[in-house]
Amino acid sequence: MTLPYDGLSANFEKYMVNWFEATDDLEFILELYALVIYNPSLYVQLRFFNLISAIEGFYNRKFRTRKLKNILKELFDTYSHLMSRVLNNDTNQDSLIDHIVDLRLFQISISPVER
């Protein structure tokens, strides 16, 4: 992701300090995100799982014991105006979130019943 220097120059030092502090704490999460952004040829399933893992990891690091279902619900509610562009009117948000959680649990080999 390229950012224009003109838009950053006024606070460039602050941004750099914040970046390096975040990198120390969130290195793996940033790597997952970068993997998706800079490798568009990845299978869509891997892109999806890496983004979900990055979101889950970020929230777990920043807010500690947050469950993925609650994280997704909050994100869907916060960005509902964007979600309405992606999802059709027939999509049940709660059902979709449950499916995402089940897929994530399957990915890490935990039975959905165990959640």
C-alpha positions in Angstrom: 0.0 0.0 0.0 1.5 3.3 -1.1 0.8 6.5 0.8 1.6 10.0 -0.5 4.4 11.7 1.4 2.5 15.1 1.2 -0.3 13.7 3.3 2.2 12.3 5.9 5.0 14.9 6.0 3.5 17.1 8.7 3.5 14.2 11.2 6.0 11.9 9.6 8.2 11.3 12.7 5.1 10.4 14.8 3.9 8.0 12.1 7.3 6.3 12.0 7.5 5.9 15.8 4.0 4.5 15.9 4.9 2.1 13.0 7.9 0.7 14.8 6.1 0.3 18.1 3.2 -1.5 16.3 5.7 -3.7 14.4 7.2 -5.0 17.6 3.8 -5.9 19.0 1.9 -6.9 15.8 4.6 -8.2 13.5 2.9 -11.5 12.7 -0.5 -9.7 12.1 1.1 -7.2 9.8 2.8 -10.0 7.9 -0.5 -11.8 7.4 -2.1 -8.6 6.1 0.9 -7.8 3.8 0.7 -11.4 2.5 -2.8 -10.9 1.3 -2.3 -7.4 0.0 0.9 -8.1 -2.0 0.1 -11.6 -3.2 -3.2 -11.3 -5.2 -2.5 -14.7 -6.8 -3.1 -16.5 -3.5 -6.1 -18.7 -3.5 -9.1 -16.8 -2.3 -9.5 -19.2 0.6 -6.0 -18.4 1.9 -6.6 -14.7 1.5 -9.8 -15.0 3.5 -8.3 -17.1 6.2 -5.2 -14.9 6.5 -7.4 -11.8 6.8 -9.7 -13.4 9.4 -6.6 -14.5 11.3 -5.1 -11.0 11.2 -8.3 -9.4 12.4 -8.6 -12.0 15.2 -5.0 -11.6 16.2 -5.2 -7.8 16.2 -8.3 -7.7 18.4 -6.8 -10.3 20.7 -3.6 -8.3 21.1 -5.3 -4.9 21.6 -8.4 -5.9 23.6 -7.2 -9.3 25.0 -9.8 -12.0 25.4 -12.2 -11.0 22.6 -14.0 -13.8 20.8 -14.0 -13.8 17.0 -17.8 -13.8 16.8 -18.0 -10.6 18.9 -15.2 -9.0 16.8 -17.0 -9.8 13.5 -20.3 -8.6 14.9 -18.7 -5.3 16.0 -17.0 -4.9 12.6 -20.2 -5.6 10.7 -22.1 -3.1 12.8 -19.5 -0.5 12.5 -19.1 -0.8 8.8 -22.7 -1.7 7.9 -22.7 1.0 5.1 -19.8 -0.9 3.4 -21.2 -4.4 4.1 -24.5 -3.4 2.3 -22.4 -3.0 -0.9 -20.9 -6.4 -0.6 -23.8 -8.5 0.7 -27.2 -8.8 -0.8 -30.3 -8.0 1.1 -31.1 -11.7 1.7 -27.8 -12.3 3.6 -28.4 -13.1 7.3 -25.5 -11.3 9.1 -25.6 -13.6 12.2 -25.6 -16.7 10.0 -22.7 -15.4 7.9 -20.7 -14.6 11.1 -21.4 -18.1 12.4 -20.2 -19.6 9.1 -17.0 -17.5 9.3 -16.3 -18.6 12.9 -17.0 -22.2 12.0 -14.6 -22.0 9.0 -11.9 -20.4 11.2 -12.3 -23.1 13.8 -12.1 -25.8 11.1 -8.9 -24.1 9.8 -7.3 -24.5 13.2 -8.8 -27.9 13.7 -11.2 -27.2 16.5 -14.7 -28.6 16.2 -17.4 -25.9 16.0 -19.1 -27.8 18.9 -16.1 -27.1 21.1 -16.4 -23.3 20.8 
